Amino acid sequence: MLYYQQRNSLEVALCSDLVRDRDIQVIGVIYPGQPTTIIMNIYNDPTRLDNNVIYILQNLDLPTNRPVILTGD
């Protein structure tokens, strides 16, 4: 879940084209005149036995031409 303060010049969009997984949320923050910033919030579910999140992160083709922030527990 994501909360943000709505502003006229700020846009926040779900980026499900980068990854689709129940434990990874990818958000694009768009601000005029700035490159889109990608924020990835990763939840490491201790009950998940397949280690799918680790595999996905290792094989993600993250953009190199804009800021990317990885967060999580």
N, C-alpha and C positions, 0 to 999 in steps of 0.2 A: 504494500500500500504506500502511496506517495501523497504527501501534503505539500503544497506550496502556496505562496501568496500571489494571487493573480495581479498582474500588471499589464498595462496596455502594450508595452514593447517586449515583453518576455513571453515566450511560447515554450511549453513543455509537451513532449510527445513520446508515446510509447514506441520503442524501436524493436518490435518483435521480428523484424527482418534479420537482425544480427544473430539472435539465439531465441529458441523457444524451449523453455524448461521451467518447471514449476518452482525451482529454487533460485532462479536468476531473473532479476528485473533489469531491463535496459531502458534508460530514459535519455532522450536527446533534449538538451537545453539550447534553445535558439534565441539569440539576442542580436538585434540588428548591428551590423558592422563587426561582428566577432564570429570566429569559426564555431560551428555547432559543437558543444561539449557533450560527450557521452558519459553518462554515469551508470555504472553497473553495480547493482546491489546483489550480493551473493549470500544466500543462507545455506550454511553447512548443516544439513539435517543429519543428526547423529544416528537416526534409525534407518537411514537409506543405505542399503547394503551394496548397491552397484557402483558407488563412487563416480556416478555419471557426471557430477559437477566438475570434478577434477579433470576428467577426460575432456569435457567440453571446453574448459578454460585452456587446456594445453593445445587444443586444436582450433581455437578461435582465430579468425583472421581479423584482428582488431585494426581499425583505421590508424594510419601513421601520420595523417595530414591534419589532425585535429586533436584537442585534448581528450584523454580518456581517464576517468577516475574509477578505480576499483574500490568498493567498500564491502563490508559484510561483517559477519561474526567470526 
